[in-house]
Amino acid sequence: HADLGRAEWDSTPAMVERLAALADLPLCVVRRNAGDLFDRWAQRFENGKRRYEALETYNLIGPWSSASLRFCTSEAKAHVIGPHLARTLRGETIINVLGIRRDESTARSKAPEWKADTRYAGAGNAHGTRMMLWHPIVEWTTAEVFAAHRHLGIPLHEAYTCYSSSRLSCRFCVLQSIADARASANAPANHDALIHLCDLEATSTFSFQPARWLADTAPDLLPPDLQIRIAAAKIDAQRRREAEGAMPKGLRYVRGWPPRLPTLPEAAAIAEARAPILARHQLANRFPTARAVRDRFADLIAQRRAA
């Protein structure tokens, strides 16, 4: 089990232990060394601010993972479990059994029944370790999964039995439905996590999901001062989007950014758009003029070519 720390429901560790005992399987709990998922989100935003201040990024980067950038799954789960298996089962053929199903999402609709996994034991590695992913219930429906639980006497997590969630994930997940977010908010043990994440929404001016603020899930649970900060953050978020939207489209981020030097009028537009965003996050405006922005682009291009 990859323990995600504060992102986990309080009851999840005991539930994992219970399931392992019922299945008569040994249990090993692993964790990301650099902190839990909440730490990762906070650190991503701090790194994003530093890079934005240095004009290493075109737009300010928010803290959250997303459907297209699921580092929450890769870094906190796969990249922790995979290397652990490769180390402890060195020289073996390792079959990693995952319960993903095609009817869960569009992204998983084309999932194969199995595939080789060379991320942590590449072909030709010195120890002869081989790894594969096996999805034995890939064609099952949700109804069949719950029917199997009933038939085999497998207990369900309180997210299902007490709070009527449609699926179990973190307390609050960037991919969960509004109904599941509200179900999670109904659990008293999840209130501190809710406030913590809404506080990061207010600080960063980025909503937890692209089109939905977590703070809107259960606003009555938030302290009055946080409600005020969220209202201000929504206004600032709109202003940030408008400012960044006015920046030259031909200079937006692409692989190998920046693609070229901006003209002086383009550089002036970039400087103008960045100023209020930098001020909102109390960052130094190191490139306040068109000339300074253009010189910085020239430096970045030179560094890329040298590398």
KEMIBA-30146 format. One record per atom (N, C-alpha, C): residue in three letters; x, y, z. Coordinates in steps of 0.05 Angstrom, whole numbers, plus 5000, padded with zeros to 4 digits. Last residue first. Example, Ala and Ser with C-alpha at 12.3 -4.5 7.8 and 13.67 -1.06 7.14 Angstrom:
BEGIN
  residuo     u     v     w
      SER  5257  4955  5142
      SER  5273  4979  5143
      SER  5258  5001  5157
      ALA  5264  4886  5156
      ALA  5246  4910  5156
      ALA  5264  4934  5156
This chain:
BEGIN
  residuo     u     v     w
      ALA  5460  5485  4523
      ALA  5455  5458  4535
      ALA  5452  5437  4513
      ALA  5462  5528  4489
      ALA  5487  5518  4501
      ALA  5484  5490  4512
      ARG  5409  5535  4478
      ARG  5427  5527  4456
      ARG  5453  5516  4467
      ARG  5390  5550  4528
      ARG  5380  5526  4515
      ARG  5399  5516  4493
      GLN  5418  5598  4536
      GLN  5422  5575  4555
      GLN  5413  5549  4542
      ALA  5395  5629  4495
      ALA  5424  5623  4495
      ALA  5430  5599  4513
      ILE  5343  5632  4513
      ILE  5349  5619  4487
      ILE  5378  5612  4486
      LEU  5351  5661  4560
      LEU  5339  5634  4561
      LEU  5345  5619  4535
      ASP  5370  5710  4541
      ASP  5387  5693  4559
      ASP  5377  5664  4559
      ALA  5326  5727  4511
      ALA  5352  5722  4498
      ALA  5370  5705  4515
      PHE  5290  5735  4553
      PHE  5284  5714  4532
      PHE  5310  5707  4517
      ARG  5315  5778  4578
      ARG  5313  5752  4592
      ARG  5307  5729  4572
      ASP  5311  5817  4540
      ASP  5337  5808  4547
      ASP  5336  5781  4561
      ARG  5255  5824  4541
      ARG  5268  5815  4517
      ARG  5296  5804  4522
      VAL  5249  5843  4593
      VAL  5236  5818  4585
      VAL  5249  5807  4561
      ALA  5277  5892  4590
      ALA  5286  5871  4609
      ALA  5274  5844  4602
      ARG  5247  5919  4550
      ARG  5275  5912  4545
      ARG  5285  5890  4564
      ALA  5198  5925  4577
      ALA  5199  5910  4552
      ALA  5228  5901  4547
      THR  5207  5917  4649
      THR  5204  5933  4624
      THR  5206  5914  4600
      PRO  5215  5885  4694
      PRO  5191  5903  4693
      PRO  5187  5917  4667
      PHE  5237  5835  4718
      PHE  5237  5842  4690
      PHE  5214  5861  4684
      ARG  5229  5825  4771
      ARG  5257  5827  4762
      ARG  5259  5836  4733
      ASN  5190  5836  4819
      ASN  5187  5841  4790
      ASN  5215  5846  4778
      ALA  5183  5786  4869
      ALA  5198  5809  4858
      ALA  5193  5811  4828
      LEU  5118  5771  4896
      LEU  5143  5763  4883
      LEU  5156  5788  4871
      GLN  5067  5769  4919
      GLN  5089  5781  4933
      GLN  5116  5771  4922
      HIS  5025  5755  4889
      HIS  5038  5733  4903
      HIS  5064  5743  4917
      ARG  5009  5803  4866
      ARG  4989  5787  4882
      ARG  5003  5766  4899
      ALA  5055  5817  4838
      ALA  5048  5833  4861
      ALA  5028  5817  4879
      LEU  5053  5781  4795
      LEU  5076  5781  4814
      LEU  5069  5795  4840
      ILE  5005  5799  4773
      ILE  5007  5772  4782
      ILE  5030  5769  4802
      PRO  5017  5851  4756
      PRO  4997  5847  4777
      PRO  4998  5819  4789
      ALA  5061  5839  4717
      ALA  5064  5857  4741
      ALA  5043  5852  4762
      ARG  5049  5809  4672
      ARG  5062  5796  4695
      ARG  5061  5813  4720
      ALA  5028  5845  4634
      ALA  5011  5823  4645
      ALA  5023  5811  4670
      GLU  5072  5878  4624
      GLU  5047  5890  4635
      GLU  5030  5868  4647
      ALA  5108  5842  4601
      ALA  5115  5856  4626
      ALA  5090  5867  4640
      ILE  5079  5828  4555
      ILE  5087  5808  4575
      ILE  5093  5821  4602
      ALA  5078  5877  4528
      ALA  5053  5864  4536
      ALA  5058  5843  4558
      ALA  5132  5884  4519
      ALA  5118  5903  4536
      ALA  5092  5891  4545
      ALA  5142  5843  4483
      ALA  5155  5842  4510
      ALA  5141  5861  4529
      GLU  5112  5862  4440
      GLU  5105  5837  4453
      GLU  5116  5835  4481
      PRO  5142  5908  4428
      PRO  5114  5911  4436
      PRO  5104  5885  4449
      LEU  5193  5883  4415
      LEU  5191  5901  4438
      LEU  5161  5905  4446
      THR  5182  5812  4401
      THR  5187  5840  4393
      THR  5184  5858  4418
      PRO  5215  5757  4433
      PRO  5192  5773  4429
      PRO  5200  5800  4417
      LEU  5252  5704  4404
      LEU  5253  5729  4418
      LEU  5226  5744  4413
      ARG  5224  5637  4410
      ARG  5238  5658  4395
      ARG  5238  5683  4413
      PRO  5205  5597  4443
      PRO  5210  5590  4415
      PRO  5225  5611  4400
      PRO  5236  5584  4508
      PRO  5219  5600  4490
      PRO  5226  5595  4461
      TRP  5215  5515  4502
      TRP  5209  5544  4506
      TRP  5233  5559  4516
      GLY  5217  5462  4490
      GLY  5240  5478  4482
      GLY  5235  5508  4485
      ARG  5149  5456  4478
      ARG  5173  5441  4484
      ARG  5197  5457  4473
      VAL  5117  5517  4494
      VAL  5119  5494  4478
      VAL  5145  5480  4486
      TYR  5078  5570  4519
      TYR  5097  5548  4525
      TYR  5094  5526  4505
      ARG  5071  5626  4473
      ARG  5062  5608  4495
      ARG  5080  5584  4497
      LEU  5081  5661  4434
      LEU  5103  5656  4452
      LEU  5095  5638  4475
      GLY  5035  5671  4405
      GLY  5058  5657  4391
      GLY  5081  5651  4409
      LYS  5003  5701  4437
      LYS  4998  5673  4435
      LYS  5021  5658  4422
      PRO  5022  5751  4482
      PRO  5024  5741  4455
      PRO  5022  5710  4453
      MET  4970  5760  4533
      MET  4998  5757  4526
      MET  5000  5745  4497
      ALA  4919  5759  4549
      ALA  4926  5781  4532
      ALA  4955  5779  4522
      GLY  4916  5716  4584
      GLY  4903  5713  4558
      GLY  4910  5735  4538
      GLU  4938  5738  4629
      GLU  4954  5718  4614
      GLU  4942  5714  4586
      ALA  4896  5771  4644
      ALA  4922  5782  4638
      ALA  4939  5763  4621
      GLU  4854  5734  4651
      GLU  4851  5755  4631
      GLU  4878  5767  4624
      ARG  4875  5703  4692
      ARG  4869  5690  4667
      ARG  4866  5711  4644
      ARG  4879  5742  4733
      ARG  4903  5728  4723
      ARG  4898  5716  4695
      ARG  4825  5755  4740
      ARG  4843  5775  4730
      ARG  4869  5763  4719
      GLN  4807  5706  4760
      GLN  4796  5716  4735
      GLN  4814  5737  4723
      ALA  4836  5704  4807
      ALA  4840  5683  4787
      ALA  4830  5693  4760
      ASP  4816  5747  4835
      ASP  4844  5749  4827
      ASP  4849  5727  4805
      ILE  4765  5727  4846
      ILE  4768  5752  4830
      ILE  4796  5753  4819
      LYS  4778  5683  4877
      LYS  4763  5679  4852
      LYS  4766  5704  4834
      ALA  4803  5707  4921
      ALA  4819  5691  4903
      ALA  4805  5686  4876
      ALA  4760  5732  4946
      ALA  4780  5749  4934
      ALA  4797  5733  4914
      ALA  4734  5685  4964
      ALA  4720  5705  4946
      ALA  4740  5723  4932
      ILE  4773  5665  4997
      ILE  4765  5650  4973
      ILE  4751  5669  4953
      ARG  4774  5703  5038
      ARG  4798  5699  5021
      ARG  4791  5684  4995
      ILE  4723  5694  5060
      ILE  4730  5720  5049
      ILE  4754  5718  5030
      GLN  4729  5642  5078
      GLN  4708  5648  5059
      GLN  4714  5674  5045
      LEU  4768  5650  5117
      LEU  4775  5635  5093
      LEU  4754  5639  5071
      ASP  4739  5678  5155
      ASP  4761  5691  5142
      ASP  4770  5677  5117
      PRO  4700  5638  5171
      PRO  4692  5663  5157
      PRO  4715  5677  5143
      PRO  4719  5570  5156
      PRO  4719  5593  5174
      PRO  4712  5619  5159
      LEU  4675  5524  5123
      LEU  4699  5541  5123
      LEU  4697  5563  5143
      LEU  4627  5499  5120
      LEU  4647  5487  5137
      LEU  4673  5504  5139
      ASP  4597  5525  5082
      ASP  4590  5529  5110
      ASP  4610  5517  5130
      PRO  4615  5505  5033
      PRO  4625  5531  5043
      PRO  4619  5537  5072
      ALA  4628  5453  5006
      ALA  4614  5456  5032
      ALA  4623  5482  5044
      THR  4645  5466  4954
      THR  4633  5440  4960
      THR  4617  5441  4986
      ASP  4673  5511  4944
      ASP  4644  5512  4939
      ASP  4630  5486  4946
      ALA  4725  5497  4952
      ALA  4713  5514  4972
      ALA  4683  5515  4968
      LEU  4740  5474  4905
      LEU  4734  5456  4927
      LEU  4719  5471  4949
      TRP  4715  5500  4845
      TRP  4730  5506  4870
      TRP  4721  5487  4891
      ARG  4721  5477  4779
      ARG  4706  5476  4805
      ARG  4724  5482  4828
      ALA  4748  5469  4733
      ALA  4723  5484  4731
      ALA  4707  5485  4757
      PRO  4796  5443  4749
      PRO  4796  5465  4730
      PRO  4771  5482  4729
      GLN  4798  5438  4821
      GLN  4793  5426  4795
      GLN  4791  5449  4775
      PHE  4815  5477  4856
      PHE  4824  5450  4860
      PHE  4820  5433  4835
      SER  4836  5540  4828
      SER  4815  5522  4838
      SER  4826  5494  4838
      PHE  4885  5586  4848
      PHE  4878  5564  4829
      PHE  4858  5546  4842
      THR  4904  5622  4884
      THR  4884  5632  4865
      THR  4879  5611  4843
      SER  4936  5607  4928
      SER  4947  5604  4901
      SER  4930  5618  4879
      THR  4905  5617  4973
      THR  4932  5628  4971
      THR  4942  5628  4942
      ALA  4857  5589  4963
      ALA  4857  5618  4968
      ALA  4884  5631  4964
      GLU  4877  5537  4957
      GLU  4862  5550  4935
      GLU  4863  5580  4939
      LEU  4897  5530  5008
      LEU  4916  5531  4986
      LEU  4902  5542  4961
      ASP  4849  5529  5036
      ASP  4868  5550  5042
      ASP  4889  5553  5020
      CYS  4827  5482  5016
      CYS  4815  5508  5008
      CYS  4833  5531  5015
      LEU  4861  5447  5042
      LEU  4862  5449  5012
      LEU  4849  5474  5003
      HIS  4847  5455  5096
      HIS  4875  5458  5087
      HIS  4876  5462  5057
      ILE  4792  5444  5096
      ILE  4801  5471  5102
      ILE  4830  5475  5092
      LEU  4795  5388  5084
      LEU  4780  5407  5068
      LEU  4790  5435  5072
      ALA  4824  5369  5128
      ALA  4836  5367  5101
      ALA  4822  5386  5082
      ASP  4787  5378  5169
      ASP  4813  5392  5169
      ASP  4826  5392  5142
      HIS  4744  5344  5153
      HIS  4741  5373  5153
      HIS  4767  5388  5153
      ASN  4744  5290  5156
      ASN  4756  5301  5132
      ASN  4755  5332  5132
      ALA  4717  5273  5200
      ALA  4746  5270  5201
      ALA  4759  5282  5177
      PRO  4662  5281  5185
      PRO  4676  5300  5204
      PRO  4706  5298  5203
      ALA  4640  5275  5121
      ALA  4654  5260  5142
      ALA  4669  5279  5160
      ASN  4622  5309  5083
      ASN  4603  5301  5104
      ASN  4616  5286  5126
      ALA  4661  5311  5045
      ALA  4659  5333  5064
      ALA  4640  5327  5087
      SER  4649  5264  5017
      SER  4673  5265  5033
      SER  4672  5288  5054
      ALA  4603  5281  4992
      ALA  4602  5258  5009
      ALA  4626  5258  5028
      ARG  4623  5322  4960
      ARG  4605  5329  4982
      ARG  4602  5306  5002
      ALA  4654  5292  4926
      ALA  4667  5312  4942
      ALA  4649  5320  4965
      ASP  4614  5262  4901
      ASP  4634  5248  4918
      ASP  4649  5268  4936
      ALA  4588  5302  4873
      ALA  4573  5286  4893
      ALA  4592  5272  4912
      ILE  4626  5321  4839
      ILE  4617  5339  4860
      ILE  4602  5323  4881
      SER  4676  5269  4828
      SER  4652  5284  4821
      SER  4644  5302  4844
      GLN  4748  5273  4826
      GLN  4723  5263  4836
      GLN  4700  5281  4828
      LEU  4799  5289  4811
      LEU  4782  5277  4790
      LEU  4754  5269  4800
      VAL  4825  5308  4854
      VAL  4822  5327  4831
      VAL  4805  5315  4809
      CYS  4794  5289  4915
      CYS  4809  5281  4891
      CYS  4804  5301  4869
      PHE  4796  5281  4983
      PHE  4787  5299  4961
      PHE  4806  5295  4938
      ARG  4814  5233  5005
      ARG  4791  5247  5017
      ARG  4779  5266  4996
      CYS  4826  5190  4947
      CYS  4835  5207  4969
      CYS  4810  5220  4982
      SER  4774  5143  4936
      SER  4799  5155  4927
      SER  4812  5169  4951
      LEU  4722  5101  4919
      LEU  4741  5109  4940
      LEU  4766  5120  4927
      ARG  4658  5120  4891
      ARG  4684  5107  4889
      ARG  4702  5117  4912
      SER  4612  5143  4907
      SER  4610  5124  4884
      SER  4636  5109  4880
      SER  4593  5147  4976
      SER  4611  5154  4954
      SER  4608  5134  4931
      SER  4562  5142  5023
      SER  4550  5138  4997
      SER  4567  5149  4974
      TYR  4580  5141  5075
      TYR  4577  5168  5062
      TYR  4568  5166  5033
      CYS  4582  5089  5095
      CYS  4572  5111  5112
      CYS  4565  5137  5097
      THR  4599  5056  5053
      THR  4578  5046  5071
      THR  4566  5069  5088
      TYR  4639  5084  5023
      TYR  4615  5073  5010
      TYR  4593  5068  5030
      ALA  4674  5102  5061
      ALA  4666  5121  5040
      ALA  4641  5111  5026
      GLU  4687  5057  5091
      GLU  4665  5074  5101
      GLU  4657  5095  5080
      HIS  4697  5001  5046
      HIS  4707  5024  5061
      HIS  4683  5041  5069
      LEU  4671  4934  5054
      LEU  4674  4959  5039
      LEU  4683  4982  5058
      PRO  4694  4866  5059
      PRO  4683  4890  5070
      PRO  4688  4915  5052
      ILE  4674  4810  5024
      ILE  4696  4830  5026
      ILE  4684  4855  5037
      GLY  4643  4764  5014
      GLY  4645  4775  5041
      GLY  4667  4795  5045
      LEU  4634  4746  4963
      LEU  4659  4737  4977
      LEU  4662  4748  5005
      HIS  4586  4771  4950
      HIS  4589  4743  4948
      HIS  4612  4732  4964
      ARG  4598  4827  4957
      ARG  4577  4814  4972
      ARG  4581  4783  4973
      HIS  4640  4833  4919
      HIS  4644  4839  4948
      HIS  4623  4825  4965
      ALA  4613  4820  4873
      ALA  4635  4803  4882
      ALA  4641  4808  4911
      ALA  4578  4863  4869
      ALA  4567  4836  4873
      ALA  4588  4817  4883
      PHE  4614  4904  4859
      PHE  4600  4904  4885
      PHE  4587  4877  4890
      VAL  4630  4887  4808
      VAL  4649  4891  4829
      VAL  4636  4889  4856
      GLU  4583  4889  4778
      GLU  4596  4863  4783
      GLU  4617  4864  4805
      ALA  4573  4943  4777
      ALA  4554  4926  4791
      ALA  4567  4899  4797
      THR  4615  4961  4745
      THR  4614  4969  4773
      THR  4596  4950  4789
      THR  4638  4906  4704
      THR  4622  4930  4708
      THR  4624  4937  4738
      TRP  4700  4881  4676
      TRP  4678  4880  4695
      TRP  4664  4907  4696
      GLU  4745  4881  4645
      GLU  4719  4881  4631
      GLU  4695  4881  4650
      VAL  4788  4878  4680
      VAL  4786  4902  4663
      VAL  4759  4904  4649
      ILE  4805  4846  4720
      ILE  4776  4852  4719
      ILE  4771  4876  4701
      PRO  4861  4840  4714
      PRO  4844  4816  4711
      PRO  4814  4823  4710
      HIS  4911  4867  4690
      HIS  4885  4879  4697
      HIS  4863  4857  4694
      TRP  4979  4870  4704
      TRP  4957  4852  4697
      TRP  4931  4865  4708
      LEU  5043  4889  4684
      LEU  5018  4898  4696
      LEU  4995  4880  4686
      MET  5108  4863  4698
      MET  5085  4867  4681
      MET  5061  4876  4697
      MET  5179  4857  4699
      MET  5154  4866  4711
      MET  5132  4869  4690
      ARG  5239  4823  4715
      ARG  5219  4830  4695
      ARG  5193  4838  4710
      THR  5309  4823  4726
      THR  5282  4828  4737
      THR  5263  4835  4714
      GLY  5362  4815  4714
      GLY  5342  4798  4701
      GLY  5314  4801  4712
      HIS  5400  4848  4733
      HIS  5391  4827  4751
      HIS  5370  4809  4738
      ALA  5412  4886  4694
      ALA  5433  4868  4702
      ALA  5423  4844  4719
      ASN  5362  4891  4642
      ASN  5374  4900  4667
      ASN  5392  4878  4678
      GLY  5336  4880  4594
      GLY  5365  4877  4595
      GLY  5378  4887  4621
      ALA  5285  4927  4602
      ALA  5295  4904  4587
      ALA  5326  4904  4588
      GLY  5278  4954  4668
      GLY  5280  4956  4640
      GLY  5291  4931  4627
      ALA  5243  4962  4717
      ALA  5260  4939  4710
      ALA  5261  4937  4680
      TYR  5212  5006  4718
      TYR  5229  5001  4741
      TYR  5247  4977  4738
      ARG  5186  5008  4669
      ARG  5193  5033  4682
      ARG  5214  5028  4704
      THR  5165  4968  4639
      THR  5194  4970  4639
      THR  5204  4995  4654
      ASP  5117  4923  4638
      ASP  5123  4948  4653
      ASP  5153  4950  4656
      ALA  5073  4895  4589
      ALA  5099  4896  4603
      ALA  5103  4923  4616
      LYS  5004  4884  4604
      LYS  5025  4896  4588
      LYS  5051  4895  4604
      TRP  4935  4861  4598
      TRP  4962  4861  4610
      TRP  4981  4876  4592
      GLU  4889  4879  4576
      GLU  4887  4860  4598
      GLU  4914  4858  4613
      PRO  4891  4951  4564
      PRO  4895  4923  4557
      PRO  4892  4905  4581
      ALA  4844  5004  4561
      ALA  4864  4990  4577
      ALA  4867  4961  4568
      LYS  4808  5037  4538
      LYS  4824  5021  4520
      LYS  4847  5006  4535
      SER  4784  5064  4579
      SER  4767  5047  4562
      SER  4782  5030  4543
      ARG  4810  5099  4611
      ARG  4815  5071  4616
      ARG  4799  5052  4597
      ALA  4793  5148  4592
      ALA  4821  5143  4592
      ALA  4827  5113  4595
      THR  4739  5146  4604
      THR  4747  5146  4576
      THR  4777  5138  4574
      SER  4727  5102  4660
      SER  4732  5128  4648
      SER  4739  5124  4618
      GLU  4707  5052  4676
      GLU  4711  5073  4696
      GLU  4714  5100  4683
      ASP  4704  5010  4641
      ASP  4680  5027  4643
      ASP  4683  5049  4664
      ARG  4752  4982  4646
      ARG  4747  4999  4623
      ARG  4724  5018  4625
      ARG  4786  4984  4709
      ARG  4765  4973  4692
      ARG  4759  4993  4669
      ILE  4839  4963  4754
      ILE  4826  4982  4737
      ILE  4807  4969  4718
      GLY  4866  4935  4795
      GLY  4837  4931  4791
      GLY  4824  4952  4773
      LEU  4928  4901  4782
      LEU  4913  4926  4786
      LEU  4883  4922  4779
      VAL  4984  4867  4800
      VAL  4956  4863  4794
      VAL  4941  4889  4801
      ASN  5045  4856  4774
      ASN  5031  4876  4790
      ASN  5001  4876  4782
      ILE  5090  4806  4776
      ILE  5064  4812  4764
      ILE  5049  4831  4783
      ILE  5156  4797  4763
      ILE  5138  4810  4782
      ILE  5112  4817  4767
      THR  5205  4751  4764
      THR  5184  4761  4746
      THR  5162  4771  4764
      GLU  5267  4769  4798
      GLU  5242  4754  4795
      GLU  5226  4766  4772
      GLY  5311  4802  4807
      GLY  5315  4777  4793
      GLY  5290  4760  4788
      ARG  5285  4828  4868
      ARG  5305  4830  4847
      ARG  5310  4802  4834
      LEU  5246  4844  4902
      LEU  5242  4820  4886
      LEU  5261  4819  4863
      THR  5262  4892  4924
      THR  5257  4869  4942
      THR  5253  4843  4928
      ARG  5268  4926  4879
      ARG  5290  4921  4898
      ARG  5286  4895  4914
      ALA  5219  4925  4853
      ALA  5243  4918  4838
      ALA  5267  4912  4856
      LEU  5185  4943  4894
      LEU  5183  4916  4884
      LEU  5208  4907  4870
      HIS  5204  4996  4899
      HIS  5205  4978  4922
      HIS  5204  4949  4913
      PRO  5194  5017  4848
      PRO  5221  5013  4856
      PRO  5224  4994  4880
      GLY  5134  5014  4852
      GLY  5150  5001  4832
      GLY  5179  4996  4839
      ILE  5117  5047  4896
      ILE  5113  5018  4897
      ILE  5132  5004  4877
      VAL  5133  5097  4878
      VAL  5141  5088  4905
      VAL  5139  5058  4906
      HIS  5112  5107  4829
      HIS  5141  5111  4832
      HIS  5151  5104  4860
      ALA  5056  5097  4840
      ALA  5072  5080  4822
      ALA  5102  5082  4827
      LYS  5047  5140  4884
      LYS  5039  5111  4884
      LYS  5059  5095  4867
      ALA  5067  5190  4878
      ALA  5061  5181  4905
      ALA  5053  5152  4906
      GLU  5077  5196  4822
      GLU  5098  5201  4841
      GLU  5092  5189  4869
      SER  5027  5179  4796
      SER  5054  5169  4788
      SER  5074  5172  4810
      THR  4985  5205  4824
      THR  4986  5176  4821
      THR  5014  5166  4815
      CYS  5001  5258  4821
      CYS  4992  5248  4847
      CYS  4993  5217  4847
      PHE  5009  5270  4769
      PHE  5033  5264  4785
      PHE  5026  5253  4813
      ARG  4975  5272  4722
      ARG  4968  5257  4746
      ARG  4994  5249  4762
      LEU  4954  5311  4681
      LEU  4980  5312  4695
      LEU  4976  5299  4722
      SER  4904  5307  4661
      SER  4926  5305  4642
      SER  4953  5306  4655
      ALA  4874  5312  4707
      ALA  4870  5289  4691
      ALA  4893  5285  4671
      SER  4921  5339  4756
      SER  4898  5340  4739
      SER  4895  5314  4723
      SER  4949  5372  4815
      SER  4950  5352  4793
      SER  4923  5353  4778
      TRP  4959  5441  4833
      TRP  4944  5416  4832
      TRP  4952  5398  4810
      PRO  4982  5493  4838
      PRO  4993  5470  4854
      PRO  4982  5443  4846
      GLY  4998  5529  4776
      GLY  4983  5523  4800
      GLY  4993  5498  4814
      ILE  5043  5573  4746
      ILE  5035  5545  4749
      ILE  5021  5541  4776
      LEU  5036  5630  4705
      LEU  5040  5620  4732
      LEU  5028  5592  4734
      ASN  5066  5625  4639
      ASN  5043  5628  4657
      ASN  5050  5619  4685
      TYR  5119  5618  4624
      TYR  5103  5639  4612
      TYR  5079  5646  4629
      THR  5178  5609  4664
      THR  5153  5599  4653
      THR  5136  5623  4643
      GLU  5220  5638  4679
      GLU  5227  5612  4667
      GLU  5201  5598  4657
      LEU  5221  5686  4707
      LEU  5212  5685  4679
      LEU  5222  5660  4665
      ALA  5228  5683  4760
      ALA  5252  5683  4744
      ALA  5246  5683  4714
      GLU  5175  5679  4777
      GLU  5190  5703  4784
      GLU  5215  5706  4767
      TYR  5165  5627  4759
      TYR  5151  5650  4747
      TYR  5166  5676  4752
      ARG  5197  5597  4793
      ARG  5203  5597  4764
      ARG  5189  5620  4750
      ARG  5172  5608  4842
      ARG  5201  5614  4838
      ARG  5207  5616  4808
      LYS  5121  5588  4832
      LYS  5125  5617  4837
      LYS  5154  5625  4833
      GLY  5132  5534  4826
      GLY  5120  5549  4804
      GLY  5124  5579  4808
      ASN  5150  5520  4877
      ASN  5168  5518  4854
      ASN  5158  5534  4830
      GLU  5102  5528  4904
      GLU  5126  5544  4912
      GLU  5146  5543  4889
      PHE  5070  5489  4879
      PHE  5063  5518  4876
      PHE  5087  5535  4883
      ARG  5096  5443  4895
      ARG  5093  5449  4866
      ARG  5087  5479  4862
      GLN  5090  5444  4950
      GLN  5117  5448  4938
      GLN  5115  5455  4909
      ALA  5035  5433  4954
      ALA  5046  5459  4964
      ALA  5073  5464  4951
      TRP  5033  5381  4932
      TRP  5018  5403  4920
      TRP  5030  5430  4928
      ARG  5067  5354  4968
      ARG  5074  5355  4940
      ARG  5059  5378  4926
      ASP  5039  5357  5016
      ASP  5066  5370  5014
      ASP  5073  5374  4985
      PHE  4996  5325  5003
      PHE  4991  5354  5009
      PHE  5017  5369  5007
      LEU  5021  5276  4997
      LEU  5010  5289  4974
      LEU  5004  5318  4978
      ASP  5081  5278  5040
      ASP  5056  5267  5030
      ASP  5045  5283  5006
      GLY  5153  5274  5028
      GLY  5129  5284  5040
      GLY  5104  5272  5028
      ALA  5195  5248  5002
      ALA  5195  5277  5003
      ALA  5169  5289  5014
      ASN  5186  5193  5001
      ASN  5205  5204  5020
      ASN  5203  5234  5023
      ARG  5123  5162  5000
      ARG  5141  5180  4986
      ARG  5159  5194  5006
      ARG  5119  5097  5029
      ARG  5112  5125  5028
      ARG  5132  5141  5011
      VAL  5088  5032  5039
      VAL  5110  5049  5030
      VAL  5100  5078  5028
      VAL  5075  4974  5074
      VAL  5066  5001  5069
      VAL  5090  5018  5062
      CYS  5059  4908  5061
      CYS  5081  4927  5063
      CYS  5070  4954  5056
      LEU  5031  4848  5083
      LEU  5027  4876  5076
      LEU  5052  4892  5080
      PRO  5016  4782  5060
      PRO  5034  4800  5075
      PRO  5029  4829  5065
      LEU  4950  4755  5064
      LEU  4972  4765  5048
      LEU  4989  4783  5064
      ASP  4898  4737  5076
      ASP  4922  4723  5086
      ASP  4946  4729  5068
      ALA  4854  4766  5068
      ALA  4865  4752  5044
      ALA  4889  4735  5051
      LEU  4848  4788  5118
      LEU  4827  4771  5108
      LEU  4837  4754  5084
      ALA  4895  4820  5119
      ALA  4892  4798  5138
      ALA  4871  4778  5128
      ALA  4884  4857  5080
      ALA  4908  4840  5077
      ALA  4905  4816  5095
      LEU  4839  4882  5102
      LEU  4836  4867  5077
      LEU  4860  4848  5073
      ARG  4862  4906  5147
      ARG  4840  4886  5150
      ARG  4838  4869  5125
      GLU  4898  4942  5126
      GLU  4908  4920  5143
      GLU  4887  4898  5145
      VAL  4862  4975  5099
      VAL  4882  4961  5084
      VAL  4893  4937  5100
      MET  4835  4996  5144
      MET  4821  4980  5124
      MET  4840  4964  5107
      ALA  4875  5025  5169
      ALA  4864  5002  5183
      ALA  4849  4984  5163
      PRO  4883  5065  5128
      PRO  4905  5047  5137
      PRO  4894  5022  5150
      THR  4829  5090  5124
      THR  4841  5074  5102
      THR  4864  5056  5112
      SER  4808  5124  5161
      SER  4802  5096  5164
      SER  4817  5078  5143
      ASP  4821  5176  5144
      ASP  4833  5165  5169
      ASP  4830  5135  5171
      TRP  4836  5180  5075
      TRP  4816  5178  5096
      TRP  4829  5167  5121
      GLU  4896  5214  5053
      GLU  4881  5189  5058
      GLU  4858  5194  5078
      ALA  4925  5260  5055
      ALA  4905  5257  5034
      ALA  4887  5233  5038
      ARG  4963  5255  5094
      ARG  4939  5270  5101
      ARG  4918  5268  5079
      GLY  4989  5196  5064
      GLY  4989  5214  5086
      GLY  4963  5228  5091
      LEU  4987  5157  5026
      LEU  4988  5185  5016
      LEU  4986  5205  5039
      ASP  5020  5096  5021
      ASP  5006  5114  5040
      ASP  5009  5143  5031
      ALA  5012  5044  4982
      ALA  5026  5069  4982
      ALA  5009  5089  4998
      HIS  5017  4976  5000
      HIS  5000  5000  5000
      HIS  5018  5025  5000
